[in-house]
Amino acid sequence: MLSRRFVSWMELRLLINYKRDPREQQGLDAVRATYGQQSSILAILLRGATTILFSPGDLLNLWEHARVMRDHGGAFAEVGAFKGDSAEVVCKAKGEREFYVFEAFAGLRSGGATDERFRAGMFASNETDLRRRLEPYPNTTVIAGYFPETAAPITDMRFSYVHLDVDLYEDTLAALRFFYPRMLPGGRIISHDYGQCEGVWKAFEEFFADKRESVEPMGAIQVLVIKSFDLSLDMDPRDCSP
């Protein structure tokens, strides 16, 4: 955790020095504010507190894509919010756009052979803390429970921006099956851990093997898919079971 914190601090300093676009400065302000809320070094050493699990570049990427898509027309969603770092950064970019944040709070489900390094209950988090953190942001709804069992409120919606951070193969694949046919043309699906979790990589490679869209690694860990503009391939979300 301490080494991750040091590397993140160095990366943040580089971003501050190199970014000059005024819009990117707004994103950097959001990322810096997020890092300002992380646990102290003493808390990490004595209480095993977690540091932020996203690099500054990861968070800035999310902010940029949310900013670009906020006037695209569809809703926003995140599956796997943990303590809310990525969700709050997106909240600062999305404007009035509807944003649905799904978090199990009980931690990961047990993984199969592909995800054997994870155990059930990892990354459990506090529901009250997440709701309090996102409460100031308009049109932001936190939905508790494992996705897609909790997807009923959004079954008939279309989306412009979806962020996945669920670590496991089955959960990533289930989220792709749900959101892909509900994405507006040009809408963006981003996932964390593509570069470091075999299950996430496997789910994306399998799901998009017969699709027109490219699976585009983004930085060291993230991945991006932009929904095709071929309207003939678009499906009515009412035809898709959650």
VOSE-870070 format. One record per residue (C-alpha): x, y, z; chain; residue in three letters. Coordinates in nm, 4 decimals, padded with zeros to 6 digits. Layout:
residues N
X	Y	Z	A	ALA .
...
end
This chain:
residues 242
00.0000	00.0000	00.0000	A	MET .
00.2802	00.2418	00.0839	A	LEU .
00.4646	00.1755	-00.2423	A	SER .
00.1390	00.2261	-00.4359	A	ARG .
00.0898	00.5568	-00.2565	A	ARG .
00.4405	00.6763	-00.3446	A	PHE .
00.4027	00.5832	-00.7123	A	VAL .
00.0642	00.7576	-00.7258	A	SER .
00.2127	01.0712	-00.5698	A	TRP .
00.4870	01.0773	-00.8332	A	MET .
00.2372	01.0271	-01.1154	A	GLU .
00.0141	01.3039	-00.9836	A	LEU .
00.3104	01.5436	-00.9739	A	ARG .
00.3903	01.4597	-01.3376	A	LEU .
00.0305	01.5145	-01.4475	A	LEU .
00.0203	01.8505	-01.2718	A	ILE .
00.3377	01.9561	-01.4537	A	ASN .
00.2352	01.8344	-01.8015	A	TYR .
-00.1382	01.9043	-01.8334	A	LYS .
-00.2212	02.2508	-01.9678	A	ARG .
-00.5730	02.2233	-02.1159	A	ASP .
-00.8068	02.4215	-01.8815	A	PRO .
-01.0583	02.1355	-01.8933	A	ARG .
-00.7893	01.8914	-01.7868	A	GLU .
-00.7039	02.1254	-01.5022	A	GLN .
-01.0604	02.0789	-01.3761	A	GLN .
-01.0107	01.7043	-01.3935	A	GLY .
-00.6805	01.7267	-01.2097	A	LEU .
-00.8492	01.9328	-00.9390	A	ASP .
-01.1035	01.6532	-00.8967	A	ALA .
-00.8297	01.3896	-00.8816	A	VAL .
-00.6225	01.5913	-00.6357	A	ARG .
-00.9265	01.6370	-00.4118	A	ALA .
-00.9841	01.2612	-00.4171	A	THR .
-00.6264	01.1904	-00.3173	A	TYR .
-00.6613	01.4467	-00.0410	A	GLY .
-00.9276	01.2245	00.1198	A	GLN .
-00.7257	00.9023	00.1338	A	GLN .
-00.6173	00.7328	00.4543	A	SER .
-00.3064	00.8594	00.6288	A	SER .
00.0152	00.6591	00.6238	A	ILE .
-00.0298	00.5960	00.9958	A	LEU .
-00.3771	00.4498	00.9373	A	ALA .
-00.2383	00.2236	00.6660	A	ILE .
00.0388	00.0992	00.8957	A	LEU .
-00.1620	00.0584	01.2165	A	LEU .
-00.5143	-00.0226	01.0990	A	ARG .
-00.4569	-00.1781	00.7591	A	GLY .
-00.6561	00.0995	00.5926	A	ALA .
-00.6623	00.0952	00.2128	A	THR .
-00.5147	00.3625	-00.0058	A	THR .
-00.6836	00.4657	-00.3315	A	ILE .
-00.6905	00.1716	-00.5716	A	LEU .
-00.6822	00.3883	-00.8854	A	PHE .
-00.3783	00.5688	-01.0160	A	SER .
-00.4158	00.9438	-01.0804	A	PRO .
-00.4075	00.8700	-01.4534	A	GLY .
-00.6886	00.6158	-01.4168	A	ASP .
-00.9090	00.8687	-01.2383	A	LEU .
-00.8268	01.1426	-01.4865	A	LEU .
-00.9260	00.9097	-01.7724	A	ASN .
-01.2638	00.8491	-01.6070	A	LEU .
-01.3180	01.2202	-01.5552	A	TRP .
-01.2322	01.2970	-01.9183	A	GLU .
-01.4650	01.0313	-02.0620	A	HIS .
-01.7473	01.1361	-01.8307	A	ALA .
-01.7010	01.4990	-01.9365	A	ARG .
-01.7057	01.4064	-02.3053	A	VAL .
-02.0197	01.1936	-02.2658	A	MET .
-02.2255	01.4124	-02.0310	A	ARG .
-02.4225	01.5675	-02.3190	A	ASP .
-02.4461	01.2483	-02.5234	A	HIS .
-02.7992	01.1737	-02.4094	A	GLY .
-02.7833	00.8499	-02.2107	A	GLY .
-02.7548	00.7751	-01.8417	A	ALA .
-02.4290	00.6920	-01.6605	A	PHE .
-02.3626	00.3803	-01.4525	A	ALA .
-02.0864	00.2319	-01.2415	A	GLU .
-02.0736	-00.1252	-01.1157	A	VAL .
-01.8302	-00.1783	-00.8299	A	GLY .
-01.7877	00.1516	-00.6469	A	ALA .
-01.6012	00.0300	-00.3345	A	PHE .
-01.5478	00.3497	-00.1316	A	LYS .
-01.6570	00.5860	-00.4084	A	GLY .
-01.3299	00.7301	-00.5423	A	ASP .
-01.4092	00.6749	-00.9095	A	SER .
-01.7801	00.7536	-00.8647	A	ALA .
-01.7108	01.0902	-00.7044	A	GLU .
-01.4658	01.1888	-00.9773	A	VAL .
-01.7342	01.1077	-01.2370	A	VAL .
-01.9917	01.3048	-01.0364	A	CYS .
-01.7710	01.6115	-01.0731	A	LYS .
-01.7734	01.5767	-01.4529	A	ALA .
-02.1243	01.4532	-01.5353	A	LYS .
-02.3254	01.7683	-01.4697	A	GLY .
-02.6968	01.6858	-01.4310	A	GLU .
-02.6714	01.3496	-01.6058	A	ARG .
-02.8408	01.0585	-01.4265	A	GLU .
-02.5832	00.8331	-01.2621	A	PHE .
-02.6556	00.4877	-01.1138	A	TYR .
-02.3907	00.3504	-00.8792	A	VAL .
-02.4082	-00.0215	-00.8004	A	PHE .
-02.2134	-00.1646	-00.5074	A	GLU .
-02.2586	-00.4957	-00.3233	A	ALA .
-02.0961	-00.3684	00.0017	A	PHE .
-02.0480	-00.7321	00.1111	A	ALA .
-01.7342	-00.7571	-00.1021	A	GLY .
-01.6556	-00.9857	-00.3932	A	LEU .
-01.8397	-01.3063	-00.4610	A	ARG .
-01.6181	-01.6122	-00.4676	A	SER .
-01.4417	-01.6493	-00.8006	A	GLY .
-01.3888	-01.9590	-01.0120	A	GLY .
-01.0625	-02.1054	-01.1348	A	ALA .
-00.9868	-01.7923	-01.3368	A	THR .
-01.0179	-01.5699	-01.0301	A	ASP .
-00.8660	-01.7928	-00.7648	A	GLU .
-00.6453	-01.5174	-00.6237	A	ARG .
-00.9595	-01.3425	-00.4995	A	PHE .
-01.1624	-01.4594	-00.2018	A	ARG .
-01.5249	-01.3992	-00.1094	A	ALA .
-01.5715	-01.0814	00.0922	A	GLY .
-01.2659	-00.8967	-00.0376	A	MET .
-01.3211	-00.5223	-00.0851	A	PHE .
-01.6229	-00.5046	00.1437	A	ALA .
-01.7260	-00.1451	00.2083	A	SER .
-01.9641	00.0705	00.4099	A	ASN .
-02.2983	00.1617	00.2524	A	GLU .
-02.3613	00.4611	00.4783	A	THR .
-02.0233	00.6123	00.3949	A	ASP .
-02.0749	00.5785	00.0187	A	LEU .
-02.4240	00.7262	00.0281	A	ARG .
-02.3004	01.0173	00.2369	A	ARG .
-02.0080	01.0783	00.0027	A	ARG .
-02.2237	01.0923	-00.3123	A	LEU .
-02.5249	01.2646	-00.1580	A	GLU .
-02.4171	01.6186	-00.2602	A	PRO .
-02.4260	01.5308	-00.6308	A	TYR .
-02.7565	01.5662	-00.8191	A	PRO .
-02.9268	01.2748	-00.9961	A	ASN .
-02.6917	01.0201	-00.8409	A	THR .
-02.8510	00.6975	-00.7144	A	THR .
-02.6706	00.4322	-00.5100	A	VAL .
-02.8157	00.0801	-00.5464	A	ILE .
-02.7007	-00.1872	-00.3020	A	ALA .
-02.6529	-00.5532	-00.3928	A	GLY .
-02.4840	-00.7729	-00.6490	A	TYR .
-02.5274	-00.6755	-01.0131	A	PHE .
-02.7149	-00.7665	-01.2343	A	PRO .
-02.9641	-00.8946	-00.9754	A	GLU .
-03.0146	-00.5288	-00.8812	A	THR .
-03.0604	-00.4017	-01.2390	A	ALA .
-03.4415	-00.3803	-01.2448	A	ALA .
-03.4535	00.0034	-01.2028	A	PRO .
-03.2492	00.0577	-01.5200	A	ILE .
-03.3709	-00.2209	-01.7492	A	THR .
-03.5469	00.0159	-01.9920	A	ASP .
-03.2744	00.2819	-01.9971	A	MET .
-03.0031	00.3696	-02.2499	A	ARG .
-02.6492	00.4579	-02.1478	A	PHE .
-02.3634	00.6765	-02.2645	A	SER .
-02.1049	00.5933	-01.9991	A	TYR .
-02.0504	00.2731	-01.8014	A	VAL .
-01.7591	00.2010	-01.5693	A	HIS .
-01.6974	-00.1531	-01.4425	A	LEU .
-01.4741	-00.2460	-01.1513	A	ASP .
-01.5816	-00.5917	-01.0373	A	VAL .
-01.2540	-00.7881	-01.0720	A	ASP .
-01.4150	-01.1262	-01.1492	A	LEU .
-01.4803	-01.3009	-01.4797	A	TYR .
-01.8455	-01.3951	-01.4273	A	GLU .
-01.9458	-01.0560	-01.2879	A	ASP .
-01.7660	-00.8679	-01.5644	A	THR .
-01.9272	-01.0859	-01.8312	A	LEU .
-02.2735	-01.0424	-01.6767	A	ALA .
-02.2313	-00.6637	-01.6741	A	ALA .
-02.1207	-00.6595	-02.0388	A	LEU .
-02.4210	-00.8702	-02.1376	A	ARG .
-02.6503	-00.6269	-01.9628	A	PHE .
-02.5055	-00.2946	-02.0718	A	PHE .
-02.3799	-00.3590	-02.4250	A	TYR .
-02.7235	-00.3709	-02.5959	A	PRO .
-02.8317	-00.0693	-02.3898	A	ARG .
-02.5439	00.1558	-02.4962	A	MET .
-02.6204	00.4446	-02.7280	A	LEU .
-02.4060	00.4549	-03.0434	A	PRO .
-02.0827	00.6217	-02.9399	A	GLY .
-02.1387	00.5285	-02.5758	A	GLY .
-01.8362	00.4138	-02.3770	A	ARG .
-01.7746	00.1125	-02.1572	A	ILE .
-01.4615	00.1363	-01.9422	A	ILE .
-01.3293	-00.1272	-01.7051	A	SER .
-01.0638	-00.1226	-01.4398	A	HIS .
-00.8268	-00.4188	-01.3935	A	ASP .
-00.8217	-00.5329	-01.7570	A	TYR .
-00.4422	-00.5234	-01.7461	A	GLY .
-00.4041	-00.7086	-01.4160	A	GLN .
-00.7014	-00.9421	-01.3626	A	CYS .
-00.7230	-01.2431	-01.5912	A	GLU .
-01.0981	-01.2761	-01.5402	A	GLY .
-01.1663	-00.9208	-01.6590	A	VAL .
-00.9462	-00.9662	-01.9661	A	TRP .
-01.1074	-01.3006	-02.0453	A	LYS .
-01.4610	-01.1604	-02.0163	A	ALA .
-01.3879	-00.8736	-02.2580	A	PHE .
-01.2082	-01.0942	-02.5097	A	GLU .
-01.4860	-01.3525	-02.5126	A	GLU .
-01.7754	-01.1094	-02.5205	A	PHE .
-01.6413	-00.8893	-02.7996	A	PHE .
-01.4968	-01.1721	-03.0112	A	ALA .
-01.7979	-01.1614	-03.2469	A	ASP .
-01.8734	-00.7874	-03.2178	A	LYS .
-01.7726	-00.4958	-03.4406	A	ARG .
-01.6238	-00.2932	-03.1581	A	GLU .
-01.2534	-00.2858	-03.0757	A	SER .
-01.1339	-00.3639	-02.7252	A	VAL .
-00.8804	-00.0885	-02.6604	A	GLU .
-00.6392	-00.1114	-02.3653	A	PRO .
-00.6048	00.2296	-02.2015	A	MET .
-00.2912	00.2844	-01.9979	A	GLY .
-00.1549	-00.0008	-01.7896	A	ALA .
-00.4793	-00.1268	-01.6368	A	ILE .
-00.7957	00.0137	-01.7964	A	GLN .
-00.9800	-00.0827	-02.1137	A	VAL .
-01.2215	00.1111	-02.3353	A	LEU .
-01.4932	00.0003	-02.5774	A	VAL .
-01.6941	00.2518	-02.7831	A	ILE .
-02.0317	00.1303	-02.9074	A	LYS .
-02.0640	00.1055	-03.2848	A	SER .
-02.2491	00.3793	-03.4724	A	PHE .
-02.4130	00.1184	-03.6967	A	ASP .
-02.7755	00.1751	-03.5947	A	LEU .
-02.8839	-00.1447	-03.7688	A	SER .
-02.7030	-00.3374	-03.4947	A	LEU .
-02.8730	-00.1489	-03.2130	A	ASP .
-03.1168	-00.3460	-03.0006	A	MET .
-03.4241	-00.2339	-02.8127	A	ASP .
-03.3355	-00.2560	-02.4418	A	PRO .
-03.6829	-00.3962	-02.3701	A	ARG .
-03.5764	-00.7092	-02.5583	A	ASP .
-03.2857	-00.7688	-02.3189	A	CYS .
-03.3262	-00.9617	-01.9969	A	SER .
-03.1241	-00.8347	-01.7003	A	PRO .
end
